[in-house]
Amino acid sequence: MRKLMTLVLALMFAVGMGGKAIAGSIDAPGAPSAGSGMYSISQIYNYLNSGIDVTPVPNFQEPGAAPGSTMKTMKDIYDDIKAKFIQCPASIADVKSGVRFFCTESGRWGVQTGTAFLIPTPTPTRTPTQTPTPIPTLTPTPEGAYTPDANTVALYHFNENTGTTSADATGSYNLTLSSASIWTAPGKFGASALNCAGAYYASSGTLLDTAPNKGTIELWFCPNITISSSLGDYQMLLGKVNMEGHEMQLTFMPGTGKLRWFSGPIPYLYSTTSMWTGGTWYHVATTWGARGAEIWVNGVLEDSNSDTGKIADGSWYDFYLGRYAPTDSYKFNGKIDEFRLSNVQRSTFNL
């Protein structure tokens, strides 16, 4: 791709200089002289359009008539290659940090350097076998909170307000908390919530080891301070990495303040919302399935695509709320409440 873009720019420059930058000599119409080889416009078009390598046309001469049906014009090169550029709208946030690439994004045209952080590749380790933790006594479901239904895979109300375990309302996947100091009261609906505060998190060694083919991940969050385009580093709401190194994450992006959602082969989705007021509760939901991949904010669909694949699953790393999965970093500075995983693409939420 970089070769293609570089050749296009070189060709444009050559045309602007009246042909002075093109190697070879141009004979007047008529019989060509020996050794006047040159690339034809059709050859340049084929190389830029499909990567077909070419050699100079021997005894090149200037055309004496309009192009034939198999020939190409400068207009063909501009129109068709421009259309290919439009299909490659990569931004600096989409390319690995330090990798240089040719950017066609408006306002950043030209060679740029990527800023996306790299996923570490540590030696895979399994979570040691742990003694099962007793399931805490569940408190009554507060008004406005979810109740388990036939499509609920896991649901956490975070109403315990003590200890280092939070119960799954389905009884399947309890969460382990990094510290009892994570609790804060009250929560969005009930007695308490998790306050990650840039230091704490929750995890599960088995949640999403096997992901449903279609589903929804949703939660309520409340940043402790306003998040906007001035955000200096990533802040993770959730994350997981499978055995193939495919990563799932929902994270606030530095420099934009937007929420980015992706998982394995599913392309990036971004919220249109880019400012999140400190002390205010927001609902976010991500879905995958027959409708494609989606990201919803406060019940409004803000981005989607046609990718119908399922999210990355597996057991290389645990599932985490409030931090980056591979390393103890990018912690969320805010509160999390009412987390639900479903095996159906939802479009209505308790807001």
C-alpha angles and dihedrals in degrees: 000000000000090000089052094051093045092052092049092053091046091051092050090051091049093053091048090054093055094255095304093127094055115100118233133037127282117225121209117255110292135053111357122234121240116274096018091127119160141160113264122227088245091056092049090048092051092049094049093042101044110002094250108161117230142193126215118276106247119238093011118198133183112262116256096200142031118294117281124236093271096046129094132224133210087256089057090053094049097044099042099040091045088055089055091050090054089057091059106059096157114161129202089261090060097054126075115266112271095014113124119218141160108264122206095182115128110264093015102065113156138032111346137171120240121239103191111125119243125246108238116236104213123168107280113254129185122230109255116250108268132201107257113258116229113251109252119235108268119234121223114282109258122230111276094024123113125263121207115265134178091282098047113114097173134356131183124190094178092215098137094092090191142060130024101281131078118196126234107229089220090055093236112098119025116193124232114219121216092223140001085234089075093084122102132174136258110020130204092280110354145038097296149353139199116275105197089181092186090292113062136058146171127235145182127201094207110027110116093004080128113028124200116251088241128020155125133251114195140164145158119246136181119195114221090218130022114278116209142136088302090070107130102199142016119282115197124213091182142344147173137175125206132212092271091056092252109149132211118198144157107199144159111244122230114236094023108041089219124137113245121202125188139142127192109301094001108106121239119283122195132199116236087218108091104168122065114185116226113249093022123115118229132184120220128182132181122194139185133188140074093346090055125243118322143180120205128191119194090342095309121116104233103172139003144160138195096255107127098182122120124252124267114277136173140102109268092108132015122253112261136198115200101013147054114281104225097043138022093256146095091052120186116246100213148053129293126198142165101020116186134181117195136182093223134067102253124199101175122066138182097259 
